[in-house]
Amino acid sequence: MKNVSTVTVDTSRQGVLGRLYIFAILGGLAVTLRHLLRNLFGQKDVATIQYPEERREYSERTRGRHILTTRDDGSLRCVACYMCETACPADCITIVAEEDPEATVEWEKKALSFEIDLLRCVFCGYCVDACPKQALVMSRQHEMAFTTRDEAVVGIEELKQKGPIEDEDLGYRPYY
Amino acid sequence: MTDSLRKAGMSQTTLPELFPGGATFDAHTAADGLVEMHVDRSGLIGVLKTLRDHPDLACDLLLDICGVDHPEREQRFEVVYHVASLDKGHRFRIKVPISEDEPSVPTAYGIWRAADWFEREAWDMMGIRFDGHPNLRRILTHEAFQGHPLRKDYDPAQRWILTEDETMVPDWVTETIEDEDHFETQILNLGPSHPATHGTLRIVVRLDGEVITKAETEIGYLHRCFEKMSETHGWNEVIPYADRLNYCSAMNNGVGYALGVERMLGIEAPPRAQMVRLILCEFSRLMDHAVCLGANLVDLGALTNFWYFFQPREEIYSLLEACAGGRLTVSYARIGGLVHDVPDDFEERVRQLLRTIPKFIDDVDRLVTKNRIFRDRTEGVGVMSAADAVAWGWTGPCLRASGVGFDLRKEQPYMGYDEFDFDVPIATSGDCYARYLVRLEEMRQSLRIIEQAVGRLAAGPVITDNHHVALPPKSKVYSEMEALIWHFKLIYEGIKVPSGAMYTATEGSNGELGFYIIADGSGHPYRIKVRPPCFAIFQAYPHMLEGHLVSDAIAILGSLNIIAGELDR
């Protein structure tokens, strides 16, 4: 073992004064009393919030429920390249591709179905990193409750961006 | 002559002379700096004994035992031992090839007590028998489970329906001792879902009055097949799994794994990434200790401390979330660096935390440390001597509380820990109180490290620009053909880690967190064996209980900080 700088913590037995409960108890009461008074009169110190009336503000990188982004014409940006499905550590994404009936040269494949099992998903953001078209981003929505397991498997309709992208509660998306 | 062998005070030619005859082996220094030896089954015990007892070798710490399956080889299985010498600082890896027809080796239980659970795990997962082991039962899977899941020919898709009738009932449960001294013997189950276990563990104790006379533990309730799943997923995709090992300090696991793979690839993360990793790892260690102490104190009836510790923890989680996007399981590290840079106000927030956290630590210190009620419940309770702790394979704060100042951040500095000025707290009494004090002091030392690190945070990239390892920047993926091709290749084929095996250890919050990683040159790991610090610590637990009261059992359990995610993997 290398000769490292150590500090030895004091585990020696207490003396008579220490073994009298009273001083340690008073010292402890001073700590809790200070917290009590600060919480009563200095409201800004209070750590708790009145959930659900009040909510914590999460960062712009929060990994919440996914969004499938759309082009200006409302069609999905997804080209069904299966990159997110491949990168997913939880194997929760299932894509079925089809030929785009309105194919231009640029867009040939599109997703016939795109399903994410939100109960399997571990919200790691690997799918967002893997997407080469910025077709999949994440929102900050993290409160998801389901009554059945089937309900947790969401498809294109549930995931599709509903309005302008700025209106979505955007969370994790490519930064680099 | 190589460094490790020289450190061990011997050369390649003199090494075999130290060992008794009959053992055929070759020794060399492996790529990861360990002395690797290939030993015959017949000579194994002699070699292991010499390793422990020879004054020049003095390998007193058994780190890990695992099995590796190579179906294509004539000797299909390989039993791999990792041992270390605390005194000399050298490490050995012993490999024993065995055939499928007779997959057994003699037990090392008589040499290191730490072998107990590690051998049971190798039996359970790989089907390797350890002749002479006193209690070779399954450990992570159910008693009625069939097959050995980590064998390459095991089909993970099959399902076993296991009935409740086959739950563990130790033999001694039915033994009744009733005489004048033992007037009331009864069996008590603690867990698997008991608030004081803080995870899914089961402890069966036999009580004589209120005193525990015998105890046994059952684990595996949270087994999620981490090692098996890693074999079918890409190198980077293991990081979210690794985060779920010790979920109280997720960052430490992800970084530990990433460092292991980076070593195999021969790359290093850029300096900025190293520094951010270090800061967040120390914050994670601090949180882990805060959870451990807070929960331990709740179990002892001191609830207030829990709130005092959870407030800074909440703020650290907010910082992690601002960096990574996740709070508990961050998935922030990547092989080669970090997934993206920290937010602009990172330094400011870290400095803010450095100002506020000491107040909470001091509050708990003032509330508890001198309180006689707390001290009477923890002093002299769950005493572990230094020699016993080492024999059981303990590392981390629990070992340091027994008086052994072993810390990998000092011993084998990684991520530039050697450039920081910090002390390793140790205690001599080895009881619950000592473990409390050591953790409390470690939190202060972590803050010292962070304070120095935040001043050294230099601008620069946070992930390597090696396109065989790291995804190219998104702006290039959207616009450049070449970047898009690299992106596709990395996602579909994965990182190609060259064939080989390395054992990389980092100082996790609970002790030495080792990753023994074997690569076969493909896009996913061939085998990963985690050396979880909790596993070695928890196997000593039933032996520590004898003679204690039930309430002491709770105090001891809390002071060991058993995290089920890491224990069961």
Chai-1 contact restraints between the chains, C-beta under 6 A:
chainA,res_idxA,chainB,res_idxB,connection_type,confidence,min_distance_angstrom,max_distance_angstrom,comment,restraint_id
A,M1,B,L86,contact,1.0,0.0,6.0,A-B,restraint_1
A,M1,B,D87,contact,1.0,0.0,6.0,A-B,restraint_2
A,M1,B,F406,contact,1.0,0.0,6.0,A-B,restraint_3
A,K2,B,K410,contact,1.0,0.0,6.0,A-B,restraint_4
A,K2,B,E411,contact,1.0,0.0,6.0,A-B,restraint_5
A,V4,B,G405,contact,1.0,0.0,6.0,A-B,restraint_6
A,V4,B,K410,contact,1.0,0.0,6.0,A-B,restraint_7
A,V4,B,V424,contact,1.0,0.0,6.0,A-B,restraint_8
A,S5,B,D423,contact,1.0,0.0,6.0,A-B,restraint_9
A,T6,B,G405,contact,1.0,0.0,6.0,A-B,restraint_10
A,T6,B,D423,contact,1.0,0.0,6.0,A-B,restraint_11
A,T6,B,V424,contact,1.0,0.0,6.0,A-B,restraint_12
A,T6,B,I426,contact,1.0,0.0,6.0,A-B,restraint_13
A,V7,B,D423,contact,1.0,0.0,6.0,A-B,restraint_14
A,V7,B,P425,contact,1.0,0.0,6.0,A-B,restraint_15
A,T8,B,I426,contact,1.0,0.0,6.0,A-B,restraint_16
A,V9,B,P425,contact,1.0,0.0,6.0,A-B,restraint_17
A,V9,B,A427,contact,1.0,0.0,6.0,A-B,restraint_18
A,V9,B,L437,contact,1.0,0.0,6.0,A-B,restraint_19
A,V9,B,V438,contact,1.0,0.0,6.0,A-B,restraint_20
A,V9,B,E441,contact,1.0,0.0,6.0,A-B,restraint_21
A,T11,B,A427,contact,1.0,0.0,6.0,A-B,restraint_22
A,T11,B,S429,contact,1.0,0.0,6.0,A-B,restraint_23
A,T11,B,A434,contact,1.0,0.0,6.0,A-B,restraint_24
A,R19,B,R372,contact,1.0,0.0,6.0,A-B,restraint_25
A,Y21,B,R372,contact,1.0,0.0,6.0,A-B,restraint_26
A,A24,B,K370,contact,1.0,0.0,6.0,A-B,restraint_27
A,A24,B,N371,contact,1.0,0.0,6.0,A-B,restraint_28
A,G27,B,R366,contact,1.0,0.0,6.0,A-B,restraint_29
A,G28,B,L367,contact,1.0,0.0,6.0,A-B,restraint_30
A,V31,B,D363,contact,1.0,0.0,6.0,A-B,restraint_31
A,V31,B,R366,contact,1.0,0.0,6.0,A-B,restraint_32
A,V31,B,L367,contact,1.0,0.0,6.0,A-B,restraint_33
A,A47,B,Q311,contact,1.0,0.0,6.0,A-B,restraint_34
A,S59,B,E321,contact,1.0,0.0,6.0,A-B,restraint_35
A,S59,B,A322,contact,1.0,0.0,6.0,A-B,restraint_36
A,R61,B,G325,contact,1.0,0.0,6.0,A-B,restraint_37
A,T62,B,G325,contact,1.0,0.0,6.0,A-B,restraint_38
A,R63,B,G325,contact,1.0,0.0,6.0,A-B,restraint_39
A,R63,B,G326,contact,1.0,0.0,6.0,A-B,restraint_40
A,M83,B,I491,contact,1.0,0.0,6.0,A-B,restraint_41
A,T86,B,I491,contact,1.0,0.0,6.0,A-B,restraint_42
A,T86,B,Y492,contact,1.0,0.0,6.0,A-B,restraint_43
A,A87,B,I491,contact,1.0,0.0,6.0,A-B,restraint_44
A,P89,B,H233,contact,1.0,0.0,6.0,A-B,restraint_45
A,P89,B,E237,contact,1.0,0.0,6.0,A-B,restraint_46
A,P89,B,P240,contact,1.0,0.0,6.0,A-B,restraint_47
A,V122,B,P240,contact,1.0,0.0,6.0,A-B,restraint_48
A,C124,B,P240,contact,1.0,0.0,6.0,A-B,restraint_49
A,C124,B,S331,contact,1.0,0.0,6.0,A-B,restraint_50
A,G125,B,G325,contact,1.0,0.0,6.0,A-B,restraint_51
A,A130,B,I491,contact,1.0,0.0,6.0,A-B,restraint_52
A,P132,B,V477,contact,1.0,0.0,6.0,A-B,restraint_53
A,P132,B,H487,contact,1.0,0.0,6.0,A-B,restraint_54
A,Y172,B,G325,contact,1.0,0.0,6.0,A-B,restraint_55
A,P174,B,K474,contact,1.0,0.0,6.0,A-B,restraint_56
A,Y175,B,H340,contact,1.0,0.0,6.0,A-B,restraint_57
A,Y176,B,H340,contact,1.0,0.0,6.0,A-B,restraint_58
A,Y176,B,P473,contact,1.0,0.0,6.0,A-B,restraint_59
A,Y176,B,K474,contact,1.0,0.0,6.0,A-B,restraint_60
